[in-house]
Each structure stands twice: as structure tokens, then as C-alpha cells.
Amino acid sequence: MLFSITNRDSKTNARTGVLKLAHGDVSTPVFMPVGTNGTVKAITSDDLKEIGFNIILGNTYHLYLRPGVDVIEKANGLHRFINWDRNILTDSGGFQVFSLSALRKIKEEGAWFQSHIDGSKHFLSPEIAVNVQVKLNSDIQMQLDYCSHWGADRKECEKALSITSDWLTRSIKTWNEAVSAGYNGSLFSIVQGNFYPDLRQRSAEVCIESGTPGIAIGGLSVGEPADVYYETLASTAALLPMEKPRYVMGIGTPEYILNAIEHGIDMFDCVILTREGRNGRLYTKDGRLSIKRYENTHDFSPIDKECSCKVCKEYSRAYLRHLFKSKEILCSMLASYHNLYFINELVENCRNAIKDGRFLEYKNDFLAGYNSGEVINENE
């Protein structure tokens, strides 16, 4: 993988760049839709291409359990299996194992866990995680890491960091062997350390010394307050080398994306946009819209008058509300398409603003409009 920085913002750490990957170039900053089970929910591959995405995510944990790596390997890799000829980044399964809590046990050798599907027992080591992602033929794969929860004591976080660092060494060894055998995907290391600044610095140093093509900032969005998140992201990003692509996992709302770009983050992903779409929540330049509200019953205007996506051109708020209330699958498809189009356009506008030297102006103008919209009652 080659990464080149093409533009830098003079007032912030925002930058644009290009990732050269096996299945085509990717312009950064970039939002990556999440295809947990080999599909971005309610969206076809053609839709994703039409919107303009050149990279999506796959989930190693879920694909390992179902349909199984043997099935995907026989299909000649994940790209062929899901009919996607552009790039795929796969996570290692570490966060999913972390989320299982009572169903897993982590030791230096690896992680034992029970399937959330049928309760069967499985073992995931750094070596297994790399080899599974090789069989998936991931363009970018992540090391297996040990993520600790918000509020974890220092002793637990030091243990998690020690294990993550050891797993990185083992991951690199296995990845190098795979590359020697013909695999052409890249490996990213992951910064952990919970919310202890010195542990974060120690982890960043390990990742930098490892020489992996890219570095991810992990251990965020685990229950911490927003101000702690922002502070930790900024301080961790400042530790990383400028020449490497930087990836923050699990962010997808405009506020978080704009903040990440300001601090020099190049890549991010989240399930929230399609999840919100399935729940009748749509993103507009004036904030989020709850399509289920009664006032949309006779509103024949588009979701967003300034949006040029095909949903806004062809369908009204009234029609989408009708679909949602009728529990029609088409509502999820149209809402998810619009939300993904919205966020892709936002990131594209950020790239243009950085190029033109006006990123901060764009960010502030966008948020002024976005925060002026309706406040959604999450229980609606």
C-alpha cells in the first residue's frame, strides 16, 4: 500500500491524500460503509458504486462464524462472494469479542469466546485473525487487539496494552509470511491504552516502531463522555506520524467526522447511517429528520431540498413516512441510500475545502446549519 498526502490545511491538521490499494485508489479523508455480514444493510453493490464509495468494511468475527471462511475461500475471496470489485477493509474481530463480555475469556495466547449465534466455542489468536483475513483477501486488515471498557482500572488497561502489543508482533510475523506467499493486503496496527495518556503514548510508540503501513486509533466509543472522546482523539492523533494513514473506528455522524478530519484523521466507519435509516431517521443539512413524525404526512417536499441524491429527486417525505408506517422494506433502502449519500458528499466537500484552504470555514458553516434543525426525541 502506498499513501501520499496531496493537500494540507494551513489552520488545522486536516489533509487530503490517496491510498493506492489492490482494487483501486481511494481518496482521503474517506468514510467507509460497514458491511458486517458481507452486505451493507439495505444497499446493493451498484448503489454503493453509484454513490461513489471505493472501499467498504467486512467483519471478520461475523463472517468467520457465518457463512464460514471455507465458503468464502471457495468463492475466491470476499470480493467475489459479495460481488464487490473495489476495496475491502476487514476488522480483526477484536471489538466484537470485547463486546461479548460474559461470553469470552482473553489470555496471552488469544481469545476464547462463545458464538452469539449458537453458543459454540471458538478460539481467536493474532495468527488466526491474520490468516482468516488473508483468506477473505482483505485489501486492508486489522491486527487483533484487546479493547478495555470506559472506567477500567489502570491494572486492567496495562494488561490489555501488553497483550495488544504482543499480538501486534505476532500479527506482523504471520502477515509477512502471507505477503511472501503472494498476499497483497496491508496490515494496520491499533493504538490502545484506554484513557490513560501515558499508556496511549506507549501504545503509539509500539505501533510506530512496528512499521505497519497504517495505524488505527482504537479504544474509543466504549461508553466515555463526548468531551473525553474528543480530547483523547486529539491527543492520540498528535502522537502519530504524518506520513501514515490514520484510521478511527466507529464514527459516522457529521460532528465526529468533522472533528476527526480537523485532527488529521484519514479514514472512519460506522453502522449508524444505515441503522438510523432503518429507524426512520434521515440526515439533512438542517440536522436529523424523524420521518415518522405526523407533520410529514402531507409534506410532499424532498428529505433535503439541497440534496441531489436520487431519493431526494424522486420521493417525498410523505411517501417515506407512509413506507415507514407500513413497515415496507423500501423505506430502509431509500433512507439508507440517502444517509450514505449525505455523508459521502459531506466528506467529499471536506476534501474540496481542504484543497481550497477553507476547511475551518466549511466546518463552522456546516455545523451552524446542521445544529439549527429539529431535536429528535430518541424514543419516538
N, C-alpha and C positions, 0 to 999 in steps of 0.2 A: 504494500500500500504506500502510495505517495500522497503527501499532504502539502499544499502550497497556500500561503496566505496572499490574497490578491489586493485587499484594501484594509486599512486600519483607520479607526475613528480617532480624531485628534483630541477629543474631550473625554473619552471613556476607553475601556479596554475592548470594546466591540470590534470585530473584524469579520471580513468575508474570506472565504477560501474555497478550495476544490479538493475533494477526496477522489483519488483515482483508484477505483476498485475493479474487480474482475468483471462485473456486469455493468460497467459504465461509470461515468463521472457523476459526482454528487456535489452540488453547490452548497456551501455552508454560510451562515447557520442553516440548520435543517431540522424540521420536525418529522419524526418517523412514526407513522401509524402502527398500532400494535395488532399483530395477527396471532393471538395467543395459541389457538388450535390450528394454525395453518390457514386462517382466514381473518381478515379484518371484518368484524361483525357487520352484517347487512350491506357489505360493499363488495363488488366484483373487482377482479384484477383490471378489467377495462376501465372501470370507474376511477380507480386509483391512478392509472396512467393518464386518463383524461384530465384529472385534477392537476397532475404534474409531479407526482411522487416518483422518486427514483430509488427509494430504499424503504423497506418496511421491517418490522420485527417478527421473529418467531420465538416461541417459548420452549426452551429445552425440556423443562420439567414436564409440561403437559404433553408435548409430542413424544417424549420418552415413554410415558405411561399409555398414551393413546394417540395414534394407532400403533405406536411402537417403532423403534428405529429400523428394524428389519424391513418393515413395509416401505418406509421412505427410501431406504438404501436400494431396495429392489426397483423403485421408481426412478432411480438415478439421481437422487437428491431432492431436497425440499423445493427447489425452483421448479423442477418438472412436475412434482407431485401436486403443487398448488397452482400451476400454470402462471408463474411469475418469472419473467425473463430479466428482471432488474435485480438490484442488490437486496440482500437479506442480512440483518444483524440478529444474532441469537444471544439471549442471555444464558447464563450457566445453570439456572435453576436455584441458585443460592437464595434469592429473595423469597421464592415460593417455599423452600424448605424452612426458612426463617418464619414465614407466616403460619406454618403448620403448628408451631409451638408444642402442644402436648403430644403431637404425633411424630416428633423427631428427637434424635439424640446426636449431638455433634462431638466428635473427638478428633484427635490429630490425624487419624487415618482418613477420615471423611465423615459423611453424614448418613445416619440410618434414619429412614422415615417410612411412614405408612401412607399408602396411596389414599387420597381423598375420594377416589372412585369406588374402590372395593376393599380397602383396608389391607391389601397385600403389602408385604415388607420389601423395601428396596435399599440399596446402598449406593451412594454417590460420592465419588472421590474426585480430586482435581484431574486425575488421569482419565477417569471415565467421562467427566464433563467435557474435556477437550475432544476425546475420541468420538463421543456422540455428536458433537458439533461438526467434526470433520465429516462424519457420515451424512449429516444434514447438508454438507457443503456450504456452510455459512461463509459469507464474504467477510464479516467481522464476527468474531466470537469473544465471549467474556470469560475471564477466569472465574473459577468457583471461589466464593468469598463467604465470610461469616459475618453477618449483619447483626448488630445488637440493637435493642429497642431503646426508645426515649426513656430516660430515667435510670438506665442500667448503671450499676456502680462501677467504679474505676477498675476494680479487680476483674470483673467480667469483661470489660472493654479491652483491657490489656491482653487477656487470654484470647479474645476474638481477633485482635490485631495480630498477635503472634501466629495464630493458626492461619489467618488470611495471608500473611507474608510467606509462611512456609508453603502454603498451597500455590502461591504465585510461582515460586521456584519450581515446584513440581509441574505446574501447568506449562511453563515455558519449555521445560525439558521435553514433555510429551508433544507440545506444539512444534518444536524444532524437528522432532522425529517425523511428524506428519508432513511438514514442509519438505523435508529431504525426500519423502516418498511421493511428492507431487502435489500436495495440498497447497492452494494459493490464497487461503483466507488469512486475515490478520487477527492477532490476539490483543485485547485491551486488558490492562491491569486496572484494579479498582482501589481507590483510596477509602479506607475505613478509619476507625478511631473514635466513632460516636461523636460526642460534642465536647471532647477534651482537646483544646488547641494543640498541646504538645504531642498527643497521640496522632492527631491529624497530620502534623508536620512530619512525624516519624514515618507514618504510612506513605505520605507523598514522596519522601526521600527514597523509600524502598521501591516504589513504582518507577520513579525517575531512573534509579540505578539499574532497574531490570531491563530497560531499553525497549519495552514493548512499543509497538507503533502508535498506540493511542492510550489515553488514560481517562478513566471514568471516575466521577465523584459519587461514591456510594454512601449508604447510611443516612440518607435524608428522607423526608416524608415518612417518618416512622412514628408520628404522633407528636412531634415537637411543635411549639407555637411558631407562628409565621415569622416573628422577628428573630427568633433563634435560627430558623431555617435560612433567612436572608443573610444573617451575619456569618453563619458557618459556610455558606456557599461562597460568599465574597472572600473570606479569609483563606479557604481551601484553594479556590481558583488562583489566587495570587501566588501560591506555592508552586504552581505547575509551569513547565517550560513553555515558552511561546510557540515553539516550532511543532508541538504535538497537538493533534486534535483532542478536544476536551468534551466529555460527554457527561450529562447529568440525567440520571434515570428517573422517570416517573413524574415529569411536569408537563402540563398541557394547556393551562389557562393563560390568557394574554398577560396578566400581571407577572406571573412567574417566568414566562418565556422572555418578556422584555427585560426583566431584571437579570436573567441568566445571560442574555446576549450582551447586556451592558458590561458584564464582568468577564467577557471573553469566552463564553461557552459556545461550542460549535454544533452540538448535537443534543437532542432531547426527544423524549417519547412519553406517551401516556394513553391510557384507555378512556380517559374521561370524556373525550369529544364524542365518541360513538356511544358511550354509556349514557351521556346526557341526551343525545339524540333519541335513543330508545325510550327515554323517560319524558320526552316531550319538551326538552329544554334546548333552545337554539341560541347560538351566539350571533350577535349583531354588533355593528359599530356603536350602537347606543346601549350596549350591555346585553345581558342574557334575557331571553324571552321565554315565558312559560306558555306554550301553545295551547295548553288545556284550559286556560282562563276563559270565562264566559264571554268577555268582551271581544274575543276573536271570532265568535260565532258568525257575525255578519261583516267581518273585516276581510275584504277581498284584495287587499294590498299584499305585496310580497313580504317574505320574512324580513328582508333588509332591502330597502329601496336602492341602496348604493351597491349592492352585491350583484355581480354579473354571472353567478353560477346558474346552471340550467334549472335548478329548483326554484330560485327566485324569479327567473324569467317566465316559468310556465305554471307555477302553482301559487295559490293564495293561502294566507293564514287560516281563513275559514275552512278551506279544504283539508289542510293538515290537521286542524282541530277535529274535523269530522273523522278523519282516518284514525287519529289517536283515540278518540272516544269509542270508535267502532272496533278498536284493537286490530286494525289492519296492519299487516306486515309492511306494506308500502310506506307507512309513516316512518318506521325505523329506517328504511332505506333512504328516503328523501331527506330526513333530518340528519342522518349520519353523513350523507354526501355533503349537505350544506355546511355542517360544522367542520368537516375536514377541509373543504374548500376555503372556508373562512380563515382557518389557522394557517393553511399553506400560503394564502395571499398575505396574511399578516407578516409571516417570516420573509416572504419574497420582498415585501415593502421595506422590511428592515434591511435586507441586503442592499436594496437600492439606496436607502437613506444613508447607510454607512459609506457606500461608494460616493455619494454626493456630499459627504461631510456634514450631514444634518440628522444624525441618529437621535440625539437627545431631544431635538425639536419634534421629530416624528413621534418618539415615545411619549412625550408630555402631551402633545396634541391628541394622540390616540386615546390615552388614558382619561383625558378630560372629557371626551365624548363618551367613552365606554362606561365610566363611573357615573354618568348622569342618567343612566337608564333605570328601569324598574328594579325594585328589590324583590327577589324571588323568595317566597315562603317555601322552604325546603320540604315542608310537609304537604304541599299542595299535590 
